[in-house]
Amino acid sequence: MSRREEPEASANLAYEAVLAQIQDGSLKPGDRVPEGQFAATLGISRTPVREALRRLSAEGIVNLTHNQGARVADWDEEDLHEVFDLRMTLEGFASAIAARKATAEDIERLRAVEREFEQVIEEEGLDFRNEAAKLNNKFHTEILNITGNRRLIALMSNLVSVPLTRGSFHTYTRRDFDYAIRHHRELIRAYATHDVVGAELCMKLHINSSRGAIQQSVKQANNSQNVTPVRKRRRSGQASD
């Protein structure tokens, strides 16, 4: 590994470590990110941790304040709608492309991931939500890869990295998981039959269903005395009360 690659690898390691704690709720909105603690745990200097925090700040996941370090960004309902509106548009588009391009090998890879996804959910092990989230991400990544559209893949990698998306399975009920399984199966059928319209519509329904599950958790957070209230911003053009 070259000298240039070493700090980049350390920064990537720090990025994934911080992001993982935000996703699983160990670091909550408003919490300070313990820069020194991450450096010590990972066995690296603070420099790559700071680089990781700058990257997370650019993605809107943390807020950096001069001489005060980084804090986990608050996410409100407006953020939720912005992210999921974009996901519906972009992933719906990607799904339509995948339906046109999918080969028999592509379909088999998706089926293999889906079988593992369903098994993890059925067994409900100690860490099944995190495992299910990883497999769900793999399923969606496979679909993006089928498109072969590098720019679309790059755009989506930014969207799916935000806590609202990558941490969504921590709020799922059994009913939500059942919906996800049904949608995955319908998507695979659409790709196998090259049903372009059906694939796009099914993906949009799938993403919107995930939005609904997270929105329900946001409402519960607002009603909980032990959770910092989630702000609801007024949409532009909306009349005041």
N, C-alpha and C positions, 0 to 999 in steps of 0.2 A: 504493500500500500504506500502510495506517495505521501509526502508531507502535506500536500494540499488535500488529499482524500481523508487523512486522519481527523482533522478538526471538523470536516463535513460529516463524517460518520458519527462523531461524538455529538454534534448538533442534532442530527437525525435521531439519535438515541434519546437525547434529552427531550426532543419534541414529542416523540411517541410516549415517553414516560409521563410527561406533564399532561398530555392530552388524555391518556388512559385514566388518570386520576380525576380529571374533569368529567369524563364520560361516565365513570362508575359512581360519581357522587362523592368521592373522597374529598375533592375540592369543590365547594359550592359557590354559586354566584356571590361575588363580593369578597370571597376569601383571598388572602394574600398568598401568592405562590412562593414557597420557601426555597429560594434560589440555592442557598448554601446546602440545604438538606438534600436536594436533588443531586447536586454536584458530589456530595459525599457518598450518597447511596450508589450512584452510578460509577464512582471512581474516576471522575473527570474534573477538570477545572471549571470555574464559574463562567469562563468565556464562552464555551459552546452552549451552556445553559442560557446565557443572555441572548445568544444568537437564536436559539429555539424560541425564546420569549418574544423576540422581535418578529419572528415569523408568525407566531400565534397572534400577536397584536395586529399584524397586517391582515390576518384572516378574520379579525373581529372576535377572537375567542378569549383574549385577555386584554386588559387595559394597562398600558405602561404610563407611569407618572414619574417625572424626573425626581430623583433622590428618594422615591418611595417604592420603587420596584413595580411588580406586576400583580394585578388582582384579576380574578376570574370575572369576565364580563357578565352583566345581567342580560337575560334574554326575555323579551316580552311577547305578547300576542302578535304585535305588528311584525316582529322578527320572524315568528313562526310562519305567518302568512307569506311574507316575502320569500323565505326559503322554499316553502312547499309549492308556491305558485311557480317558481323557477324550476323546481324539480319536476313538476307535472309537465311543463312545456318541454324541457330538455330530455327527460327520460321517456316521455311519450314519443318524441321524435326519434330517439335512439331505438326504442322498441320497434317502431315501424321499419327502420332500416334493418334491424336484426331479423325481422320476419322475411325480408326480401333476400338476405344474404345467408341465413343459417344453413349449415350443412348437417349431414347426419352425425358427424363427429361433434359438432357444436351442441346438438340436441342431447347427445349422450352425456357430455360433460355437465350440462345443466341438470339432467336427470340425476346424475351421481351426486351433485351438490345438494339437490333437493332431498334426496333420500337421507343423506346425512343430517340435513337441517331438521327433517321431520323426526328422525330418531332421537336427536338431542332434546327436542321439545317433549317427545313422548316419555323419555326416561326421567326428565326433570332432575338432573343431578345438581350438586351444590352450586356449580358455576354455569348452569345451563343457559341463563340469559346472555351472559357474555359470549358463550360458545355459539348460541343461536345468532347473535348479532354479527359475529365474524363470518358465519356461513351465509347469512343474508347478504352481507357486503360482498362476499365472494360470488354469490349468485348474480347480483347486479353488475359486478365487475365483468363477469363472463359475458353478459349481454352487451355491455359497452365495448368489450374487445371484439365481439362479432361485427360491430359496425365498422371497425377499422379506421374510424375518424379520430385522429389524434387530438385535434382541437376540442372536440366534444368531450373526449376522455379527460383532458386537462381541466376543462370547465367543471365537469362533474366531480372530479377529485376534490376540488375546493368546496363545493356545496356539501358533499357528504361528510366532510371532516368536522363540521360544526356540531357542537354538543346536542342541539335539537334533533339532529339526524342520527349521529352515531350512538347516542345514548338512549335512543327512543325505546329500545326493547326493555329497558329497566322499568317502564311504566305499563307494559303490555299485560293484559289479562289473558286467560286461556281462550276466551272468545276472540280476542285480537289475533292471537297466534293461529287460530283456526282459519280466520279470514286470510291471513298472510299465506298459509299453506294452500288454500283454495285458489288464490290469485296466482301463486307460483305455478301451480299445475295448469291453470288456464293459459298462462303465458307460454309455457312449454308446448302446449297443444297448438297454440297460434303460430309459434315458430315452426313447428313440425309440418304444418299445413300451409305455411307461407301466407297466413291471413294477416295482411298488413294493417287493415282497418281495425280488426279485432285486437291485434297486438298493441296498437297505440291506445285504444280505448281501455283495455284491461290494465295497462300500466298506469294510466292516469287515475283509474279507480283505485288501484293498489296504493299509489302515493297519497291520494286523498284520504284513504282509510287510515293510513299511518298518521296523517295530520290530525284526524279526528281523535285518535287514541291519545296523542300527546296533548291536544287541546283540553281533553277531559282531565288530564293530570295537572294542567295549568290551573283549571278551575278549582281543583281540589287544593292546590297549593294556596290559592287566594283565600280559601275558606279555613285554612289551618292556622292556628295561633303559633305553631312551632316552626313555620316556614316563612321566610321573608316574602311578602306579597309580590306577585308578578305584576308589573305595571301593564296597563292597557292604554296605548297611545291612541289619540284621535286620528283617524285617517284623514288625509288632506281632503278638504272640501266637505267634511262632515260637520253638520251644524252642532253648536254647543247646546248643552241642556238648558 
